[in-house]
Amino acid sequence: MKLIKVVLVLIGLGVLAVVGKSVQVSQGLYDERIETIPKHALRLAPVADALTFARTRGNDVLLVAALDQKGVVAVNLSEFFDAKGIDTLALYRKLGPAVIRTALDSEVTFIEWEALGLPFEPRAQAIAAGTNFAAHAEEVGLDEGPFLFPKISTPSAWNDTLPPSARLDYEVELCAVPIDDYTIEKPSALGVTLCNDFTDRWDLVRTIDLDGPLGRTGFADGKSGERRLPLGALLVVPQDVDTFLDGVALGLAVNGDLRQQGRGAQMIWNASKVMQETLHQCDQPYQYQGGNIPLTACGAVKAGTVIMLGTPDGVAFQMPNIWMPWPYLRPGDEVLTFASHLGVLRTRITQ
């Protein structure tokens, strides 16, 4: 009888220890409220260094000249160049930055944020760099350095809703986009947009094989899915993408509480390195829904592929709290994602 009591006490203490550790690691990193969109998110990238594009829900391509809390002031490039029906990336390839800049002195129109959709036509399979911020790698207990994985999720607009799931987590990310097919021999110019890598951590943990190479199992299953990759309404094409990204500040708030913040300069692999590693690892098998898929087609990363560059620390997930639903996103939660020059994402988790 005494032995049973001792065992029960030890079990109880173990449960309390697990719960206590879960509570400890689930506390937010910041005691700060984000009541309005941060000013740096609505500051246009200097036109001498970068061009900023958007696209209406009617698919007109816009060259943005200014932006604020209500919307953007822009030149309608589809009308100016008589290029209706041409996607942003195709228009950039056709005209080039020098010709596009000639439209900057043209008549502008104010367009509300709600009238803007995806800034370009993205592909349904994205490529992501995991643990590309050292602090995030430390918080999730993965210290092997950056790794790649595919994410199968047709990108959604900056203000689309998101269905709930068992352990839904957030990750503010900067995303690169090849304007043309990107090869080792002929690297394409890269655009930059804001994105969020939503994940069902339960599916990830359930399907991962920790004895295998990181990224090859678990990640595609846990991170893919409907509307789990919203993109910002702005696409910035800088003259020097890595220098531009180094200066970008990014962050995320849930229900107004700041959860994440960081800078592009904290990335271990810059965008150019991620592109090169993607092509080097193109033919490796990645487990997804019981089968294997490649990271990308070998030879070239296709234009319009979303390249996710990693997230700073502050995500909901840490191993001790996978059993506890309360640290994760729940129906009714509002996620605000923001970054310098790239605007915001507003994501509501549906009931």
For each residue, the residues with C-beta under 8 A, 3 or more apart:
1: 4 5
2: 5 6
3: 6 7
4: 1 7 8
5: 1 2 8 9
6: 2 3 9 10
7: 3 4 10 11
8: 4 5 11 12
9: 5 6 12 13
10: 6 7 13 14
11: 7 8 14 15
12: 8 9 15 16
13: 9 10 16 17
14: 10 11 17 18
15: 11 12 18 19
16: 12 13 19 20
17: 13 14 20 21
18: 14 15 21 22 320 323
19: 15 16 22 23 324
20: 16 17 23 24
21: 17 18 24 25 320
22: 18 19 25 26 320 321 323 324 327
23: 19 20 26 27
24: 20 21 27 320
25: 21 22 318 320 321
26: 22 23 316 318 321 324 326 327
27: 23 24
28: 31 257 258 259 314
29: 259 260 313 314
30: 257 258 259 261 314
31: 28
32: 257 258
33: 253 256 257 258
34: 38 251 253 256 257 258 336
35: 256
36: 69
37: 41 42 69 336 338 344
38: 34 41 42 251 338
39: 42 43
40: 43 249 340 341
41: 37 38 338 339 340 341 342 343 344
42: 37 38 39 67 68 69 343
43: 39 40 340 341
44: 47 52 64 65 66 67 341
45: 49 50 52 236 238 244 341
46: 49 50
47: 44 50 51 52 65 101 104
48:
49: 45 46 238 239 240 244
50: 45 46 47 236 237 238 239 244 341
51: 47 63 97 100 101 236 237
52: 44 45 47 63 64 234 235 236 237 341
53: 61 62 63 64 77 88 92 119 120 191 234 235 236 237
54: 62 64 72 74 111 116 119 233 234 235
55: 59 60 61 62 88 116 117 118 119 120 233
56: 59 60 62 111 115 116 117
57: 115 116 117
58:
59: 55 56 78 85 87 117
60: 55 56 76 77 78 79 84
61: 53 55 76 77 78 83 86 87 88 91
62: 53 54 55 56 72 74 75 76 77 111
63: 51 52 53 74 75 77 100 103 104
64: 44 52 53 54 67 72 73 74 234
65: 44 47 72 73 74 75 104 108
66: 44 72 73 108
67: 42 44 64 71 72 73 234 343
68: 42 71
69: 36 37 42
70: 110 112 113
71: 67 68 110 111 112 113 115 116
72: 54 62 64 65 66 67 110 111 113 116 233 234
73: 64 65 66 67 108 109 110 111
74: 54 62 63 64 65 108 109 111
75: 62 63 65 80 103 104 106 107 108 109
76: 60 61 62 79 80 109
77: 53 60 61 62 63 80 81 83 91 100 103
78: 59 60 61 81 83 84 85 86 91
79: 60 76 82 84
80: 75 76 77 103 106
81: 77 78 91 95 103
82: 79
83: 61 77 78 86 91 94
84: 60 78 79
85: 59 78
86: 61 78 83 90 91 94
87: 59 61 90 91 120 121 304
88: 53 55 61 91 92 119 120 121 235
89: 92 93 120 121 177 179 180 191 303 304
90: 86 87 93 94
91: 61 77 78 81 83 86 87 88 94 95 100
92: 53 88 89 95 96 97 100 179 189 237
93: 89 90 96 179 180 303
94: 83 86 90 91
95: 81 91 92 99 100
96: 92 93 99 100
97: 51 92 100 101 237 239
98: 101 102
99: 95 96 102
100: 51 63 77 91 92 95 96 97 103
101: 47 51 97 98 104
102: 98 99 105
103: 63 75 77 80 81 100 106
104: 47 63 65 75 101
105: 102
106: 75 80 103
107: 75
108: 65 66 73 74 75
109: 73 74 75 76
110: 70 71 72 73
111: 54 56 62 71 72 73 74 115 116
112: 70 71 115 116
113: 70 71 72 116 158 159 233 343
114: 159
115: 56 57 71 111 112
116: 54 55 56 57 71 72 111 112 113 119 157 158 233
117: 55 56 57 59 157 233
118: 55 121 122 155 156 157 231 233
119: 53 54 55 88 116 193 231 232 233 234 235
120: 53 55 87 88 89 177 191 235 304
121: 87 88 89 118 304
122: 118 126 154 155 177 231 304 305 306
123: 126 302 304 305 306
124: 152 153 154 155
125: 150 151 152 293 296 305
126: 122 123 150 151 152 153 155 175 229 305 306 307 308
127: 148 149 150 151 274 278 295 296 301 305 306 307 308
128: 148 149 150 151 173 197 219 223 307 308 310
129: 132 146 147 148 269 274 277 307 308 309 310
130: 142 146 147 148 149 214 215 219 310
131: 136 137 140 142 144 145 146 147 214 310
132: 129 136 146 267 268 269 274 309 310 311
133: 136 137 262 266 267 268 310 311 312 313
134: 137 138 266 268
135: 138 139 262 266 312 313
136: 131 132 133 139 140 310 311 312 313 314 315
137: 131 133 134 140 142 143 145
138: 134 135 141 143 313
139: 135 136 313 314 315 318
140: 131 136 137 315 317 318 319
141: 138 318 319
142: 130 131 137 214
143: 137 138
144: 131 147 214
145: 131 137 268
146: 129 130 131 132 268 269 274 277 310
147: 129 130 131 144 213 214 215
148: 127 128 129 130 215 274 277 278 281 295
149: 127 128 130 215 216 219 220 223 286 295
150: 125 126 127 128 220 224 286 288 293 294 295 296
151: 125 126 127 128 197 219 220 223 224 228 229 308
152: 124 125 126 220 224 225 288 293
153: 124 126 223 224 225 226 227 228 229
154: 122 124 226 229
155: 118 122 124 126 195 229 230 231 306
156: 118 160 227 229 230 231
157: 116 117 118 160 230 231 233
158: 113 116 194 230 231 232 233 343 344 345 346
159: 113 114 345 346 347
160: 156 157 227 230 347
161: 227 347 348 349 350
162: 168 198 227 228 230 347 348 349 350
163: 226 227 349 350
164: 168 329 330 331 349 350
165: 168 200 202 203 225
166: 200 202 203 325
167: 200 201 202 316 317 322 325 328
168: 162 164 165 198 199 200 201 328 329 330 349
169: 198 199 200 201 315 316 317 328 329
170: 196 197 198 252 254 259 260 315 316 329 335 337
171: 196 197 198 199 252 260 311 315
172: 194 196 250 251 252 260 262 311 312 337 338 339
173: 128 194 195 196 197 250 308 309 310 311
174: 192 194 195 245 248 250 264 309 339 342
175: 126 192 193 194 195 231 306 307 308 309
176: 190 191 192 241 245 271 274 275 307 309
177: 89 120 122 190 191 192 193 235 304 305 306 307
178: 181 182 188 189 190 275 301 302 303 304 305 307
179: 89 92 93 188 189 190 191 237 303
180: 89 93 188 189 303
181: 178 188 300 301 302 303
182: 178 186 187 188 190 275 279 300 301 303
183: 186 187 188 279 299 300 301
184: 187 276 279
185:
186: 182 183
187: 182 183 184 272 275
188: 178 179 180 181 182 183 303
189: 92 178 179 180 237 241
190: 176 177 178 179 182 237 241 271 275 307
191: 53 89 120 176 177 179 235 236 237
192: 174 175 176 177 235 236 237 238 241 244 245 248 271 342
193: 119 175 177 231 232 234 235 236 306 342
194: 158 172 173 174 175 231 232 234 250 337 338 339 342 343 344 345
195: 155 173 174 175 229 230 231 232 306 308 337 345
196: 170 171 172 173 229 230 252 335 337 345 347
197: 128 151 170 171 173 223 228 229 308 311
198: 162 168 169 170 171 223 225 227 228 229 230 329 347
199: 168 169 171 204 222 223 228 317
200: 165 166 167 168 169 203 204 222 223 225
201: 167 168 169 204 205 222 316 317 322 328
202: 165 166 167 205 206 222 322
203: 165 166 200 206 207 218 221 222
204: 199 200 201 207 208 218 219 221 222 223
205: 201 202 208 218 222 322
206: 202 203 218 221 222
207: 203 204 217 218 221 222 287
208: 204 205 217 218 219 222
209: 212 216 217 218 287
210:
211:
212: 209 216 217
213: 147 216 284
214: 130 131 142 144 147
215: 130 147 148 149 219 286
216: 149 209 212 213 284 285 286 287
217: 207 208 209 212 221 286 287
218: 203 204 205 206 207 208 209 221 222 287
219: 128 130 149 151 204 208 215 222 223 286
220: 149 150 151 152 223 224 286 287 288 293
221: 203 204 206 207 217 218 224 287 288 289
222: 199 200 201 202 203 204 205 206 207 208 218 219
223: 128 149 151 153 197 198 199 200 204 219 220 228
224: 150 151 152 153 220 221 228 288
225: 152 153 165 198 200 228
226: 153 154 163
227: 153 156 160 161 162 163 198 230
228: 151 153 162 197 198 199 223 224 225
229: 126 151 153 154 155 156 195 196 197 198 306
230: 155 156 157 158 160 162 195 196 198 227 337 345 347
231: 118 119 122 155 156 157 158 175 193 194 195 306 345
232: 119 158 193 194 195 337 339 342 343 344 345
233: 54 55 72 113 116 117 118 119 157 158 343
234: 52 53 54 64 67 72 119 193 194 341 342 343
235: 52 53 54 88 119 120 177 191 192 193
236: 45 50 51 52 53 191 192 193 244 341 342
237: 50 51 52 53 92 97 179 189 190 191 192
238: 45 49 50 192 241 243 244
239: 49 50 97
240: 49 243 244
241: 176 189 190 192 238 244 245 271 272
242: 245 246 270 271 272
243: 238 240 246 247
244: 45 49 50 192 236 238 240 241 247 248 264
245: 174 176 192 241 242 248 264 265 267 270 271 309
246: 242 243 263 264 265 270
247: 243 244 263 264 265 340
248: 174 192 244 245 263 264 339 340 341 342
249: 40 261 262 263 264 339 340
250: 172 173 174 194 260 261 262 263 264 312 337 338 339 340
251: 34 38 172 258 260 261 262 337 338 339
252: 170 171 172 196 258 259 260 261 314 335 336 337 338
253: 33 34 256 257 258 259 335 336
254: 170 257 259 329 333 334 335 336
255: 333 334
256: 33 34 35 253 334 336
257: 28 30 32 33 34 253 254
258: 28 30 32 33 34 251 252 253 261
259: 28 29 30 170 252 253 254 314 315 316
260: 29 170 171 172 250 251 252 311 312 313 314 315
261: 30 249 250 251 252 258 312 314
262: 133 135 172 249 250 251 266 311 312 313
263: 246 247 248 249 250 266
264: 174 244 245 246 247 248 249 250 267 309
265: 245 246 247
266: 133 134 135 262 263 312
267: 132 133 245 264 270 309 310
268: 132 133 134 145 146 310
269: 129 132 146 273 274 277 309 310
270: 242 245 246 267 273 274
271: 176 190 192 241 242 245 274 275 307 309
272: 187 241 242 275 276
273: 269 270 276 277
274: 127 129 132 146 148 176 269 270 271 277 278 307 309
275: 176 178 182 187 190 271 272 278 279 301 307
276: 184 272 273 279 280
277: 129 146 148 269 273 274 280 281
278: 127 148 274 275 281 282 295 296 301 307
279: 182 183 184 275 276 282 296 298 299 300 301
280: 276 277
281: 148 277 278 284 295
282: 278 279 294 295 296 297 298 299
283: 294 295 298
284: 213 216 281 294 295
285: 216 292 293 294
286: 149 150 215 216 217 219 220 292 293 294 295
287: 207 209 216 217 218 220 221 290 291 292
288: 150 152 220 221 224 291 292 293
289: 221
290: 287
291: 287 288
292: 285 286 287 288
293: 125 150 152 220 285 286 288
294: 150 282 283 284 285 286 297 298
295: 127 148 149 150 278 281 282 283 284 286
296: 125 127 150 278 279 282 301 302 305
297: 282 294 300 301 302
298: 279 282 283 294
299: 183 279 282
300: 181 182 183 279 297
301: 127 178 181 182 183 275 278 279 296 297 305 307
302: 123 178 181 296 297 305
303: 89 93 178 179 180 181 182 188
304: 87 89 120 121 122 123 177 178
305: 122 123 125 126 127 177 178 296 301 302
306: 122 123 126 127 155 175 177 193 195 229 231
307: 126 127 128 129 175 176 177 178 190 271 274 275 278 301
308: 126 127 128 129 151 173 175 195 197
309: 129 132 173 174 175 176 245 264 267 269 271 274
310: 128 129 130 131 132 133 136 146 173 267 268 269
311: 132 133 136 171 172 173 197 260 262 315
312: 133 135 136 172 250 260 261 262 266
313: 29 133 135 136 138 139 260 262
314: 28 29 30 136 139 252 259 260 261
315: 136 139 140 169 170 171 259 260 311
316: 26 167 169 170 201 259 321 327 328 329
317: 140 167 169 199 201 321 322 327 328
318: 25 26 139 140 141 321
319: 140 141 322
320: 18 21 22 24 25
321: 22 25 26 316 317 318 324 327
322: 167 201 202 205 317 319
323: 18 22
324: 19 22 26 321 327
325: 166 167 328 330
326: 26 330
327: 22 26 316 317 321 324
328: 167 168 169 201 316 317 325
329: 164 168 169 170 198 254 316 333 335 349
330: 164 168 325 326 333 349
331: 164 349 350 351
332: 348 349 351
333: 254 255 329 330 348 349
334: 254 255 256 346 347 348 349
335: 170 196 252 253 254 329 345 346 347 348 349
336: 34 37 252 253 254 256 344 345 346
337: 170 172 194 195 196 230 232 250 251 252 344 345 347
338: 37 38 41 172 194 250 251 252 342 343 344 345
339: 41 172 174 194 232 248 249 250 251 342 343
340: 40 41 43 247 248 249 250
341: 40 41 43 44 45 50 52 234 236 248
342: 41 174 192 193 194 232 234 236 248 338 339
343: 41 42 67 113 158 194 232 233 234 338 339
344: 37 41 158 194 232 336 337 338
345: 158 159 194 195 196 230 231 232 335 336 337 338
346: 158 159 334 335 336
347: 159 160 161 162 196 198 230 334 335 337
348: 161 162 332 333 334 335
349: 161 162 163 164 168 329 330 331 332 333 334 335
350: 161 162 163 164 331
351: 331 332
